[in-house]
């Protein structure tokens, strides 16, 4: 369970073309099993193959191992990251913060909270989670760097700390409903405006 590459990066053996339908069935089978209570540790290629109605070899032709398959499967829960327009640092951050904890698949409400203890227990699963969220982290990092270059944000800004300040409250609220009285629709703007008060050039 150490291969973090996606099946897109894996070499494809010659032969008949891959079936998109089989790819989708395998990914959906993995997500269904996780949503039904299987842990990442207990989830097996055999169980995924049985649920998808394919052989194990079919899976291994597409993914080099379980971690690569799970990385692709978990990414489908979140969908495509929102793309900043690049006109306003504030508006771009509101867009990105609003996407934190937002998942396009309803099974995510059962799967994502269950990943937390596994991520804390296993360095391999921690790396799996980091690989899943890094594209979104990269977008936020780029927006903050752009604000620094433009002179909108402080030149000595600690980007990693700024990202934690922006993402932490939204993730806590979406994952655990930490403050149920807060308006989820307004929260991204309130978080960004509150954090930017300390990040802007004065």
C-alpha positions in Angstrom: 0.0 0.0 0.0 2.7 2.5 -0.8 2.0 3.5 -4.4 0.5 7.0 -4.5 0.4 7.3 -8.3 -2.9 7.5 -10.2 -3.9 5.0 -12.8 -3.5 7.8 -15.4 0.3 7.7 -14.6 0.6 3.9 -14.8 1.9 2.3 -18.0 -0.8 0.8 -20.0 -0.2 -2.7 -21.4 -1.0 -3.3 -25.1 -4.3 -5.0 -26.0 -7.9 -4.0 -26.2 -8.8 -0.5 -25.0 -9.9 0.1 -21.5 -13.6 0.2 -20.8 -14.8 3.4 -19.3 -17.8 1.6 -17.9 -15.5 -0.9 -16.0 -13.5 2.0 -14.6 -16.6 3.7 -13.3 -18.0 0.4 -11.9 -14.7 -0.2 -10.0 -14.6 3.4 -8.6 -18.2 3.3 -7.5 -17.7 -0.1 -5.9 -14.9 1.2 -3.8 -16.9 4.2 -2.7 -20.0 2.1 -1.9 -17.9 -0.2 0.3 -16.4 2.7 2.2 -19.8 4.4 2.6 -21.2 1.1 4.0 -18.6 1.1 6.7 -15.5 -0.6 5.4 -12.2 0.9 6.6 -9.5 1.7 4.2 -7.3 -0.9 5.9 -10.0 -3.6 5.6 -11.0 -2.8 2.1 -9.5 -5.3 -0.4 -9.1 -5.5 -4.1 -11.0 -8.8 -3.9 -14.1 -7.1 -2.3 -14.0 -4.2 -4.8 -13.8 -6.6 -7.7 -16.7 -8.7 -6.4 -18.9 -5.6 -6.0 -18.0 -4.2 -9.4 -18.5 -7.5 -11.1 -15.0 -7.7 -12.5 -11.9 -9.8 -12.0 -8.9 -8.6 -9.9 -6.8 -8.6 -13.0 -9.2 -6.0 -14.5 -8.4 -3.7 -11.6 -4.7 -4.2 -11.7 -4.6 -3.4 -15.4 -6.0 0.0 -14.5 -4.4 0.8 -11.1 -1.0 -0.5 -9.7 -2.5 -1.0 -6.3 -5.3 -0.2 -3.8 -3.9 3.2 -2.8 -3.9 4.5 -6.4 -7.4 3.2 -6.9 -8.6 4.9 -3.6 -6.9 8.1 -4.5 -8.9 8.3 -7.8 -12.1 7.2 -6.1 -11.9 9.7 -3.2 -11.1 12.5 -5.7 -14.4 11.8 -7.4 -16.3 12.6 -4.1 -15.1 16.2 -4.3 -15.4 16.8 -8.0 -13.2 19.4 -9.9 -11.7 22.1 -7.8 -13.2 25.6 -8.4 -11.0 27.7 -10.7 -10.2 31.2 -9.5 -10.9 34.0 -12.0 -7.7 35.8 -11.1 -9.3 39.3 -10.8 -9.6 39.7 -7.1 -7.6 38.0 -4.3 -10.5 38.3 -2.0 -13.1 36.9 -4.4 -10.7 34.0 -5.4 -10.2 33.1 -1.7 -13.9 33.2 -1.0 -14.4 30.8 -3.9 -11.7 28.4 -2.7 -12.8 28.5 1.0 -16.4 27.9 -0.1 -15.2 24.7 -1.8 -13.6 23.3 1.4 -15.5 20.4 2.7 -18.0 20.6 -0.2 -18.5 17.3 -1.9 -20.5 16.5 -5.0 -21.2 13.0 -3.9 -23.6 12.4 -0.9 -21.6 9.3 0.1 -18.9 11.7 1.2 -20.8 12.6 4.4 -20.3 9.0 5.5 -16.8 8.4 4.1 -14.8 11.6 4.8 -15.3 11.7 8.6 -14.2 8.1 8.8 -10.9 8.9 7.1 -9.8 11.2 10.0 -8.8 8.4 12.5 -7.2 6.4 9.7 -5.2 9.4 8.6 -4.0 9.9 12.1 -3.0 6.3 12.6 -1.3 5.6 9.3 1.5 7.6 7.5 0.4 5.9 4.3 -3.2 7.1 4.6 -2.0 10.5 5.6 -0.1 10.7 2.3 -3.2 9.5 0.5 -5.2 12.3 2.0 -2.5 14.9 1.3 -2.3 13.7 -2.3 -6.1 14.1 -2.6 -6.2 17.7 -1.3 -3.0 19.1 -2.7 -4.5 20.3 -6.0 -6.8 22.6 -4.0 -4.0 23.6 -1.6 -2.0 24.6 -4.7 -4.7 26.8 -6.0 -5.0 28.7 -2.7 -1.2 29.0 -2.4 -1.1 30.5 -5.9 -3.8 33.1 -5.0 -1.9 34.2 -1.9 1.4 34.4 -3.8 -0.3 36.6 -6.4 -1.6 38.9 -3.7 1.9 39.2 -2.3 3.4 40.0 -5.7 0.7 42.6 -6.3 1.4 44.3 -3.0 -2.1 43.5 -1.6 -0.8 41.1 1.0 2.1 41.5 3.4 5.5 40.7 2.0 6.4 38.7 5.1 3.2 36.6 4.9 3.5 33.0 6.2 1.6 31.3 3.4 1.2 27.9 5.2 -0.2 29.6 8.3 -2.5 31.8 6.2 -3.8 28.7 4.4 -4.5 27.0 7.8 -6.3 30.1 9.1 -8.5 30.2 5.9 -9.2 26.5 5.6 -9.5 25.3 9.3 -12.7 27.0 10.3 -14.5 26.0 7.1 -13.4 22.4 7.3 -14.4 22.2 11.0 -17.8 23.7 10.2 -18.5 21.4 7.2 -17.2 18.3 8.8 -18.5 18.6 12.4 -21.1 21.5 12.3 -19.0 23.0 15.1 -21.2 26.2 15.3 -24.6 25.2 14.0 -26.0 28.7 14.2 -23.5 30.0 11.6 -24.9 30.6 8.1 -23.0 28.2 5.8 -23.6 30.4 2.8 -22.1 33.5 4.3 -19.3 31.8 6.2 -16.7 31.7 3.4 -16.9 35.5 3.0 -16.8 36.0 6.7 -13.8 33.8 7.1 -11.9 35.4 4.3 -12.6 39.0 5.4 -11.6 38.2 8.9 -8.3 36.6 7.9 -7.5 39.2 5.3 -7.8 41.9 7.9 -4.5 40.6 9.4 -2.9 39.7 6.0 -3.3 43.0 4.1 -0.6 45.6 3.8 -1.3 48.5 6.2 
